[in-house]
Amino acid sequence: MLYKMFNKVFFICSIFLITACANEPTAIKLQPQVVNNQSKVYQSQAATIAVADKRNSVHLVEVLTNNEESKLIKSTAPLKSVLNTQFRKELASQGLQFKKDAPVALQFNVERARTYINQDVFDYRANTIIKLKVNVENPKQTLSKTFTLRATSRGPLTADIEEIQQDFNTQLAKIIVQVLEDEQLQNFIKG
C-alpha cells in the first residue's frame, strides 16, 4: 500500500519536472504598453535622441535556484532598440521633432534592467529593478536625472515566464511614462 502511494507521488512529481523543463524559456518579448496621457507638451522644439545600454550583461532575467547554476534569459530584441522606438514615438506624440542639428540632445542610458527570480521548491520571488539615466544638453547647460523603478512579486511553485515577461513590460512602461511626464525634463527641453 505504501509502495503504491510512493509510486503515484513519484510519478506526479516526475510529470511536473518534465513539464517544467520542457517549457524552459529562452527569451522574453519586450512590448511595453505605454499610456502617455500628455498631449502636445513641446511646441516647435527639436532634439537629437540616443539610447545606450550601459549594462555589463544583456540578459533581462536571472533565475536563481538552490545548488544549480543560474539561468539567464535574454530578450528577443535589444533593450536599447525597444527604448529608442518607444521614446521616439511618445516624444513625437508630445510634439518634439527630431533633427540631427538640433540644439537639444537627449541621451537615455540604461544602467540596470533585470528581474532576479529566487526559485524555491514550493514558491518563487521575483525582484525587478530598472534604472535609467537621462542626460539633456542644450547650448548653455546640461541636466542629468536618474529614474529608478523597483517591483517585487511572489507566486506558488515555479515562476511562469509569461507572467514575468508581462511584469517586466509593465515596469518598463511605467519608467518610460515617468520620464515622459517629468516636468523638470520637459522645462529643460523647452528651454
N, C-alpha and C positions, 0 to 999 in steps of 0.2 A: 504494500500500500504506500509506504513512504517512498519507495523506489519509483513508483509510477508518478507520484506527485513531483518528485525531484526532476524526472524526465520532462514533465509538462512545463515546469518553470524554466528549465534549461532551454527547451525548445522555444518558448516565448521570448526569452532573453536573446537567444540567437537571432530570431527574426528581427527584433529591434536593432541589434547591432548590424546586421546585414543591411537593413533598410537605411540606417544612418550612414553607413559607409558608401552605399550606392548613390546617395543623393548629395555627396560631398561637393560643395560648390567650388568653382574655380575663379569666378569673377562676379562682381556686383555691377549693376547698371545704374549709372548716375543720371537721375531725372528729377532734379529739384523743381517742385511746383511753386513758383514764386507768385505771391499775390501782392502786387505793388499797388497800394491804394492812392499813391500820389500821381497827379496828372502833370501838366506842364510846369515843372519847377524851374527849368532853365529856358531863358529867352535869348536866342541868338548867341549862346555860349558854345565854344568849340574846345575840344580837348583831344589829346592823344591818349591811348589806353594800352596798357601792357599788363600781362599776368605772368607771374613766375612762381614755380613750385620750389620752395627752398628746403623741403624735407629731405632727410637722408635716405629714405626708402619710399618707394611709390605705392606700397600696398596700403589699403584702407582699413582692413580688418585683420586682427590678430587673435586667434583662438588659442587660449592657454588652458591646457588640460594637465592634471597631475601626472607626473612621471612620463610625459610624452613631449616630443619636440613641438613647439608652437606651429600652428598652421597659418600661413599668410595668404590673404585673399586680396587680389588687385581689383581695379575697376575695368570695365570694358572699354572706356575711353579715358584719356588722360584728364586728371582733375583740372589742370590749368586750362585745357581747351573748353571744358564744360563751363568753368567760371568765366572765361573770356566771352563765350557766346551769351551767357546769361547777363553779365554786366553790360555788354554792348546793347543787347535787346532792351533791357529795362531802362538804362540811362537814355537811350534813344527815345523810348516812350515818354520819358520825362522832359524831352526837348533838347537834350545835349547832342551836338553834332560832332562827328569825328573827322579831324583833318590832321594830316601829317605835320603841318607847320603851325599848329595851334599853340597859343601861348601857355596853355594849361596842360600839364602832363599828369595823368593818373597812373599809378603803379600799384597793383594788387599783389602782395606776396603771401603765399600760403606757407605759414610757419609750422602748423600742425594740422593734421586731419586724420584721425584714427579712431576706430572703435576697438576697444580691448574687451574680449569676451573671456571671462573666467568660467570655465565649464567644469562643474562638479558632476557627480554621479546622478543626482536627482534634480538639479536645477542649474541655472546659469545666471550670471550678472554681466550686463554689457555697459561699459562706460565709454561715452563718446566725447571727444574734445576736438574742436575746430578753432584754430587761431589764425586770423587773417590781419595782416598789417597793410594799411593803406597809406601811401605817400602821395601828396598832391603838391605839385610845384607850379608856381606862377612866376612871372619875371621878377617879382620882388621878394618872395619868401617861399618857405616850404612848410607843409603841415604833415605830421605823421600821427596816425591814430591806429591803435590796435583793438581789434574786436575778438573776444573770446566767448565761445559757447560750450557749455558742458551739459551733458544729459546722461542719466542712468536709467536702465530698465532691467527688470528681472523676469524670469519665467521658469516654468517647470521643465524638467527633462533636458533635451538638447536644444540649443539655440537654433531657431529657424532662420536661415539666411535671408529669406524673403522679408521677414519682419525686420531683421537687422538692416537690410537694404532700404526698406521703407523708412525706418527711423533715421538712418543716416541722411537720406534725401530730405526728410522733414527738417532736420537740424541744419543742413546746408542751405535750404531755402530760408530758414529763419535768420541766419547770419547774413545772407545776401540782402534781405529786407532791412536788417539793422543798418547796414552800410548805406543803402539807398535812402533811408529815411533820416539819416543823421544830419541834423541842422547845421552843425559846425562844418562838416564837409561841404554841404550844399552852399553855405555862405562863402566858403573859401573858393569854391569853384566859380561862383558867380562874381567874385572879386568885390 
